[in-house]
Amino acid sequence: MSTTTTTSLTVTGPLRPRYDEILTPEALRFVGELHDRFAGARHDRLADRMKRRYELGNGRDLGFLPETASTREDAHWRVASAGPGLEDRRIEITGPCDPKMTINALNSGANVWLADLEDATSPTWGNVIEGQLSLFDAIRNRLEFTAPGVDGAPGKQYRVTDPSRTPTIVMRPRGWHLVEKHIEHTDRGGQQFAASASLVDFGLYAFHNAHELIARGRGPYFYLPKIESHREARLWNDVFTFTEQRLGLPHGTIRATVLIETFSAAFEMDEILYELRDHCAGLNAGRWDYVFSIIKNYRGRGQWFVLPDRDKILMTLPFMRAYTELLVQTCHKRGAHAIGGMSAFIPNRRSPEVTERALERVAADKRREAADGFDGSWVAHPDLIPVARAEFDAVLGEQPNQLDRMRDDVHVTARDLLDVRSAGGEVTLAGVRANISITVRYLEAWLRGLGAVALDNLMEDAATAEISRSQLWQWIHQDTVTAEGEQVTRHLVERLLREVLADLPTPEGHKLAEAEDVFREVTLQEVFPTFLTVPAYTRYLVERGPSAEGEPVDSAERERISA
């Protein structure tokens, strides 16, 4: 393929110390090439999503695709084997990429670190570029961090204790639907658009780190979020193939694990693996986004698709069991790893009782996944690693995975996946209030730049917040009546919102007023926004132009950082 340069990207965000190490002309030129080649296909895939949502809203049900039946029925094809450092994935820790969390993850003892630029990261310009800097430094074993001191005392110092025993890094870029408004792409027709967040995150990381990772015995590995179809997986595969050719990497060097976290993707798991077969390492059961996707896609389809209080949506429900067991069977049939999801319970070092309860629930969750045939699973906190590892060690022993367990006993139909009614639908006033409280508090933290937040001894990220706000919208529009006999209406939610806000602390610098505005927009409007973070990002997180010294970037500097 041609490797001609382009002048299609311009950085419009502020330039702070060391940003020029990531936003180099060469890196931006490469990311510009990705846009020149793949931005049009990205728009086509997003149009496909809109068409599917329209069809589902008009009564169509999801199902296994008849046109790809031959792919599902062909028993001979397999995906690429796990890359170096991905053979044993029994415990993966997730988290954002700020320096402190990066060091904590690398010191955690997990097998894999999901370095998350997506749901666990609020996409401020600082978080996006400084997350890339953290990864850049961590890969080169030179990342250190000193926390701010308190009352004149020196701050705590963080460093990687043993660089030779760090988890394999698997970076998660933002999804196809998201944009990066601090970088503009000019297409061949001269039209300017916000850059694709997916291509920015992936491109900067791959350009700067692919060769360094290979030299250190690992590789450029990625988690792919929010995929809704095999055609979207095909687009990623095309991006990988071009990247390998452009950067001089052997074909198949890049490895991807796809999160099956949308309802439609659950019906196309074989096809997604097939499209990525030269680059695929496995699938992950992204449980919380999966629940959100069900609500979003079937929110107007009547009481059959109304789920109960959020804390009653358990992995043991029949439709959730169908989803996870089909994932394990599909992966192992194709030689791919099946990675379990994240239990939201987290320990509280100030409360032994809370910690004990969290450990018990996490142990039960991981025991079920290991018994079902998963090859590994996620945790959100280092203190959960020992209990999760014990459950997988009990099943795996010295084996790195259980790919040889075919799960021929599993027989999942489309009806099984669609059986949302099996969850029951009891909604309580406490559940309504909890959803309001979680959404508002998460949004307030997200607007301050925090993407993963501990609330009520649960780890909340964008996915869990999406469940809370989308349930509220659905309950209102489906005339849901609570167990106490009160109909869920806008008036009820407004009243409980005022009560929740009145009880929340208001420390200096809080963003409660802004969070309330976003809450009303994504929960109480007639039209359902497909993602709560999209309007909030545009309105509150986009910066314009001042440099590190607070002055506008002059034309010469702008030209220097344009590819």
C-alpha positions in Angstrom: 0.0 0.0 0.0 1.0 3.6 -0.5 2.6 5.4 2.4 2.2 8.9 1.0 1.9 11.6 3.6 -1.1 13.8 4.2 -1.9 17.1 5.6 -5.4 16.2 6.8 -5.2 16.6 10.6 -4.9 19.7 12.7 -4.7 19.8 16.5 -7.0 22.5 18.0 -6.6 21.5 21.7 -4.1 23.2 24.0 -0.5 22.1 24.0 0.9 21.3 27.5 4.3 20.1 28.6 5.4 16.9 26.7 2.3 16.8 24.5 4.7 17.3 21.6 6.2 13.9 22.4 2.9 12.3 21.5 1.5 14.8 18.9 4.6 14.6 16.7 4.3 15.5 13.0 5.1 11.9 12.1 2.4 10.4 14.4 -0.2 12.8 13.3 0.6 12.1 9.7 0.0 8.4 10.4 -3.3 9.1 12.2 -4.2 11.3 9.2 -3.6 8.4 6.9 -5.9 6.3 9.0 -8.6 8.9 8.6 -8.1 9.3 4.9 -8.5 5.6 4.3 -11.1 4.6 6.9 -13.2 7.6 8.0 -15.7 7.0 5.2 -16.2 3.4 6.1 -16.6 4.4 9.8 -19.5 6.7 8.8 -21.1 3.9 6.8 -20.9 1.5 9.8 -22.5 4.2 12.0 -25.3 4.6 9.5 -25.8 0.8 9.7 -26.3 1.2 13.5 -29.0 3.9 12.9 -30.8 1.7 10.5 -30.8 -1.3 12.9 -32.1 0.8 15.8 -34.9 2.1 13.6 -35.8 -1.5 12.6 -35.8 -2.7 16.2 -37.9 0.2 17.2 -40.4 -0.8 14.6 -40.8 -4.4 15.8 -38.0 -6.3 14.2 -36.2 -8.8 16.6 -32.5 -9.6 16.5 -31.5 -13.0 15.3 -28.6 -15.0 13.8 -27.9 -13.8 10.3 -29.0 -16.2 7.5 -26.5 -14.7 5.1 -23.6 -15.7 7.2 -24.8 -19.2 8.2 -22.0 -20.8 6.2 -19.4 -19.0 8.4 -21.0 -20.3 11.5 -21.4 -23.8 10.2 -17.9 -24.2 8.9 -16.1 -26.0 11.7 -12.6 -25.7 10.2 -11.5 -22.1 10.5 -9.7 -20.8 13.6 -8.4 -17.5 14.9 -4.7 -16.6 15.3 -3.2 -18.0 18.4 -2.5 -15.8 21.5 0.4 -13.4 21.0 3.4 -13.4 23.3 2.3 -12.5 26.8 -1.3 -13.4 26.2 -1.2 -17.1 26.7 -2.3 -17.0 30.3 -5.0 -14.3 30.9 -6.6 -15.7 34.0 -6.7 -12.4 35.9 -7.0 -9.1 34.1 -7.2 -5.7 36.0 -8.9 -2.8 34.4 -8.4 0.9 34.9 -7.6 4.3 33.5 -4.2 5.4 32.3 -3.3 8.3 34.6 0.2 7.8 36.1 -0.9 6.6 39.5 -3.4 4.1 38.2 -1.0 2.9 35.6 1.7 2.2 38.2 -0.8 0.5 40.5 -2.0 -1.7 37.7 1.6 -2.7 36.7 2.4 -3.5 40.3 -0.9 -5.4 40.9 0.3 -9.0 40.0 -2.4 -9.4 37.4 -1.7 -11.3 34.2 -3.1 -8.5 31.9 -3.8 -4.9 32.4 -6.7 -3.4 30.3 -5.3 0.1 29.9 -8.6 1.9 29.4 -9.0 5.1 27.4 -12.7 4.3 27.1 -15.4 3.8 29.8 -13.0 4.2 32.7 -11.6 7.4 31.4 -13.4 10.8 31.2 -12.2 12.0 27.7 -10.8 15.3 28.7 -8.0 16.5 26.4 -5.6 16.1 29.3 -6.7 12.5 30.1 -6.4 11.5 26.4 -2.9 12.8 25.7 -1.5 12.3 29.2 -2.9 8.8 29.2 -0.8 8.2 26.0 2.2 9.7 27.8 1.7 7.3 30.8 1.6 4.4 28.5 4.6 5.6 26.5 6.7 5.9 29.7 5.4 2.7 31.3 6.3 0.7 28.2 9.9 2.1 28.5 10.1 1.4 32.2 10.5 5.0 33.2 7.2 6.0 34.6 7.2 7.6 38.1 4.6 9.7 40.0 4.6 11.7 43.1 1.2 12.5 44.6 0.5 16.0 45.9 1.6 16.5 49.6 -0.9 17.3 52.3 -0.3 20.0 55.0 3.2 20.5 53.9 4.1 16.8 54.1 5.8 15.3 51.0 3.5 13.4 48.6 3.6 9.6 48.2 5.9 8.3 45.5 4.8 5.7 43.0 7.1 3.6 40.8 7.0 0.1 39.3 8.6 -2.2 41.7 9.6 -5.0 39.3 9.6 -4.0 35.6 10.3 -7.7 34.6 7.0 -8.9 36.1 4.4 -6.5 34.9 1.1 -7.5 33.3 0.7 -7.6 29.5 -0.8 -4.3 28.4 -4.0 -4.4 26.3 -5.1 -0.9 25.4 -8.8 -0.1 24.9 -9.4 2.8 22.6 -12.7 4.7 22.4 -15.6 3.2 20.4 -16.4 3.9 16.7 -19.3 6.3 17.7 -17.0 8.8 19.6 -15.1 11.7 18.2 -12.0 13.6 19.4 -13.0 17.3 19.1 -9.5 18.5 19.9 -8.2 17.2 16.5 -9.8 18.1 13.2 -9.8 15.9 10.1 -10.1 17.6 6.7 -11.3 15.2 4.0 -10.5 15.2 0.3 -13.4 17.4 -0.4 -12.2 20.1 2.1 -14.8 19.3 4.7 -13.7 19.5 8.3 -14.8 17.0 10.9 -13.9 16.1 14.4 -11.5 13.2 14.3 -12.5 9.6 15.1 -11.6 8.9 18.7 -11.0 5.3 17.8 -8.4 6.1 15.2 -6.8 8.8 17.3 -6.4 6.5 20.4 -5.3 3.5 18.4 -3.1 5.3 15.9 -1.1 7.3 18.5 -0.5 4.2 20.7 0.4 1.9 17.8 2.7 4.4 16.1 4.7 5.2 19.2 4.7 1.8 20.9 4.3 -1.1 18.5 8.0 -1.7 17.8 9.0 -1.0 21.4 6.4 -3.6 22.7 7.7 -6.2 20.3 11.3 -5.6 21.3 10.3 -6.2 24.9 8.6 -9.5 24.2 5.0 -8.4 24.0 3.1 -6.8 21.2 0.5 -4.1 20.2 -2.6 -5.5 21.8 -6.1 -3.9 21.9 -9.5 -4.4 23.4 -12.2 -3.3 20.9 -15.3 -1.8 22.5 -18.9 -1.2 21.5 -18.8 -3.3 18.3 -22.3 -3.9 17.0 -21.7 -6.1 13.9 -19.1 -8.2 12.1 -18.8 -5.4 9.5 -17.5 -3.1 12.2 -15.0 -5.9 13.1 -14.0 -6.1 9.5 -13.3 -2.3 9.5 -10.9 -2.8 12.5 -9.2 -5.7 10.7 -8.6 -3.4 7.7 -7.2 -0.8 10.0 -4.8 -3.4 11.6 -3.7 -4.7 8.2 -2.9 -1.3 6.9 -1.1 -0.4 10.2 1.1 -3.4 10.0 2.1 -2.6 6.4 2.6 1.1 7.1 4.7 0.5 10.3 6.6 -2.5 8.9 5.1 -5.1 11.2 4.6 -8.8 10.1 1.0 -9.5 9.3 -0.9 -10.7 12.4 1.4 -8.9 14.9 -1.5 -6.9 16.2 -3.9 -8.8 18.5 -7.4 -7.7 19.4 -9.9 -9.0 22.0 -13.5 -7.9 21.2 -15.9 -7.0 23.9 -19.2 -8.6 23.2 -21.1 -5.8 25.0 -23.9 -5.0 22.6 -27.0 -7.0 22.1 -26.6 -7.3 18.3 -22.9 -8.5 18.6 -24.1 -11.5 20.7 -25.8 -12.8 17.5 -22.6 -12.3 15.4 -19.9 -13.7 17.6 -18.7 -16.3 15.1 -18.7 -13.7 12.3 -16.8 -11.2 14.4 -14.1 -13.8 15.1 -14.0 -14.7 11.4 -13.5 -11.1 10.3 -10.6 -10.6 12.7 -9.3 -14.2 12.5 -5.7 -13.1 11.6 -5.6 -10.6 14.5 -8.0 -12.0 17.1 -7.1 -13.2 20.5 -10.5 -13.7 22.0 -13.9 -12.3 23.1 -14.9 -10.7 26.4 -18.3 -10.8 28.1 -18.8 -7.0 28.7 -21.8 -7.6 30.9 -22.7 -4.0 31.9 -22.7 -2.5 28.5 -24.6 -5.6 27.3 -27.4 -4.9 29.7 -27.4 -1.2 28.7 -27.6 -2.2 25.0 -30.6 -4.4 25.6 -32.4 -1.5 27.3 -31.4 1.0 24.6 -32.4 -1.2 21.7 -35.7 -2.5 23.2 -36.6 0.5 25.4 -39.9 1.1 23.5 -41.0 -2.5 23.0 -43.3 -2.9 26.0 -43.2 -4.5 29.4 -41.6 -7.7 28.1 -38.3 -5.8 27.9 -38.5 -3.9 31.1 -35.8 -5.0 33.5 -36.1 -4.9 37.3 -34.0 -2.8 39.7 -30.4 -2.7 38.6 -29.2 -4.7 41.6 -31.5 -7.5 40.6 -29.9 -7.9 37.1 -27.7 -10.9 37.9 -25.4 -13.0 35.7 -27.4 -16.1 36.8 -30.5 -14.9 35.0 -31.4 -17.2 32.1 -30.9 -14.7 29.3 -27.5 -13.6 30.7 -26.4 -17.3 31.2 -27.3 -17.9 27.5 -25.1 -15.0 26.5 -22.1 -16.0 28.5 -22.3 -19.7 27.7 -22.6 -19.1 24.0 -19.6 -16.8 24.2 -17.4 -19.6 25.8 -18.6 -22.2 23.3 -18.0 -19.9 20.3 -14.6 -18.9 21.4 -13.3 -22.3 22.2 -14.6 -23.7 18.9 -12.4 -21.2 17.1 -9.3 -21.3 19.4 -10.0 -18.0 21.0 -9.8 -17.0 24.7 -13.1 -16.4 26.5 -12.6 -13.6 29.1 -15.2 -13.0 31.8 -16.7 -9.7 32.9 -16.2 -7.5 35.9 -18.1 -7.8 39.1 -18.8 -4.3 40.3 -18.2 -5.0 44.0 -15.1 -3.5 45.4 -13.4 -3.7 48.9 -13.5 -0.9 51.4 -10.3 -0.8 53.5 -12.2 1.2 56.2 -14.9 -1.4 56.5 -14.1 -5.0 57.1 -17.7 -6.0 56.7 -18.1 -4.4 53.3 -14.8 -5.9 52.2 -15.8 -9.4 53.4 -19.1 -9.1 51.5 -17.3 -7.9 48.3 -14.8 -10.7 48.4 -17.6 -13.3 48.9 -19.5 -12.0 45.9 -16.5 -11.6 43.7 -15.4 -15.2 44.6 -18.8 -16.5 43.6 -18.8 -14.6 40.4 -15.3 -15.9 39.3 -16.1 -19.4 40.5 -19.1 -19.5 38.2 -17.0 -18.1 35.3 -14.2 -20.6 35.8 -16.6 -23.5 36.0 -18.4 -22.3 32.8 -15.1 -22.5 30.9 -13.9 -18.9 30.8 -10.1 -18.6 30.4 -9.8 -15.5 32.6 -11.8 -12.6 34.0 -11.6 -9.0 35.1 -11.2 -7.3 38.4 -11.4 -3.5 39.1 -9.2 -3.4 42.3 -5.9 -5.0 43.2 -7.2 -6.3 46.4 -9.6 -8.6 44.4 -6.8 -10.3 42.5 -6.0 -13.0 45.1 -9.6 -14.2 45.5 -10.3 -14.1 41.8 -7.0 -15.9 41.0 -7.8 -18.6 43.6 -11.1 -19.5 41.8 -9.3 -19.8 38.4 -6.3 -21.6 39.8 -8.7 -24.2 41.3 -10.0 -25.0 37.7 -6.9 -24.3 35.6 -4.2 -25.5 37.8 -0.9 -25.2 35.8 -2.7 -24.9 32.5 -2.7 -21.4 31.0 -6.3 -21.7 29.8 -9.1 -24.2 29.1 -9.4 -23.8 25.3 -9.8 -27.6 25.1 -13.2 -27.4 26.8 -15.6 -27.2 23.9 -18.9 -26.9 25.8 -20.7 -29.1 23.4 -23.5 -29.3 26.0 -24.5 -25.7 25.2 -27.4 -25.1 22.9 -28.4 -21.5 22.7 -31.1 -20.1 20.5 -32.1 -16.6 19.5 -35.1 -17.0 21.7 -32.8 -17.8 24.7 -30.9 -14.6 24.1 -34.1 -12.5 23.8 -35.7 -13.9 26.9 -35.3 -10.7 28.9 -38.7 -11.3 30.5 -37.1 -14.1 32.5 -35.5 -11.4 34.7 -38.8 -10.4 36.1 -39.7 -6.7 36.1 -40.2 -5.6 39.7 -39.2 -1.9 40.1 -39.0 -0.3 43.5 -38.9 3.3 44.7 -35.5 2.5 46.2 -34.3 1.3 42.8 -35.5 4.5 41.1 -33.8 6.6 43.7 -30.6 4.6 43.5 -30.5 5.1 39.7 -30.9 8.8 40.1 -28.2 9.0 42.7 -25.7 6.9 40.7 -26.3 8.8 37.5 -25.9 12.3 39.0 -22.9 11.4 41.2 -21.1 9.6 38.3 -21.8 12.5 35.9 -20.5 15.0 38.5 -17.2 13.0 38.8 -17.0 12.4 35.0 -17.3 16.2 34.4 -14.3 16.7 36.8 -12.3 14.2 34.8 -12.9 11.0 36.6 -14.1 8.0 34.6 -14.1 5.2 37.2 -15.7 6.1 40.5 -16.3 4.1 43.7 -19.9 4.8 44.7 -21.7 2.9 47.5 -19.0 0.2 47.4 -19.4 -0.4 43.7 -17.1 0.6 40.9 -19.1 2.7 38.5 -18.0 3.6 35.0 -19.8 4.9 32.0 -21.4 1.5 31.3 -23.0 1.1 34.7 -24.1 4.8 34.7 -25.7 4.1 31.3 -27.8 1.3 32.8 -29.1 3.6 35.5 -30.1 6.5 33.3 -31.6 4.3 30.5 -33.7 2.4 33.0 -35.1 5.6 34.3 -36.0 6.7 30.7 -37.5 3.3 29.9 -39.5 3.1 33.2 -41.0 6.5 32.5 -41.9 5.8 28.9 -43.3 2.3 29.6 -45.6 3.5 32.4 -43.9 1.3 34.9 -45.5 1.0 38.3 -43.3 0.4 41.3 -43.8 -2.4 43.9 -45.1 0.3 46.2 -47.9 1.2 43.6 -46.5 4.5 42.4 -46.1 5.1 38.6 -42.7 6.1 37.4 -43.2 9.5 35.8 -41.1 12.6 35.1 -42.7 14.2 38.0 -41.7 11.4 40.4 -38.1 11.4 39.0 -37.9 15.2 39.3 -39.1 15.0 43.0 -36.6 12.3 43.9 -33.8 14.2 42.0 -34.4 17.2 44.2 -34.2 15.0 47.3 -31.0 13.4 46.1 -29.3 16.7 45.2 -30.3 18.1 48.6 -28.5 15.3 50.3 -25.2 15.5 48.4 -22.2 17.4 49.7 -21.1 20.4 47.7 -17.3 20.7 48.1 -15.3 23.4 46.3 -15.1 22.8 42.6 -18.1 20.5 42.4 -20.0 20.1 39.1 -23.4 19.2 40.5 -25.3 21.9 38.6 -23.7 20.7 35.3 -24.4 17.1 36.2 -28.0 17.9 36.9 -28.4 19.6 33.5 -26.9 16.5 31.7 -29.1 14.2 33.8 -32.2 16.0 32.7 -31.1 15.9 29.1 -30.2 12.2 28.9 -33.1 10.9 31.2 -36.1 13.2 31.1 -36.3 14.3 27.5 -38.7 12.7 25.0 -35.9 11.7 22.7 -33.5 9.0 24.0 -29.8 10.0 23.5 -27.9 6.9 22.4 -25.0 7.6 24.9 -25.1 9.9 27.9 -21.4 11.0 27.5 -21.9 12.4 23.9 -23.8 15.6 24.8 -21.9 16.0 28.0 -18.5 15.8 26.2 -19.5 18.4 23.6 -20.9 20.8 26.1 -18.4 20.6 28.9 -15.1 18.8 28.1 -14.0 20.4 24.9 -11.1 23.0 25.2 -9.9 25.4 22.6 -6.4 26.6 21.8 -4.5 28.0 24.8 -1.0 26.6 25.0 0.8 25.5 28.2 1.4 29.1 29.1 -2.2 30.1 28.5 -1.6 31.9 25.2 -3.3 31.0 21.9 -1.2 28.7 19.8 0.3 30.8 17.0 0.1 29.9 13.3 3.6 28.7 13.1 3.1 26.3 16.1 -0.2 25.2 14.6 1.5 24.3 11.4 4.3 22.5 13.3 1.8 20.1 15.0 -0.3 19.6 11.9 0.6 16.5 9.9 
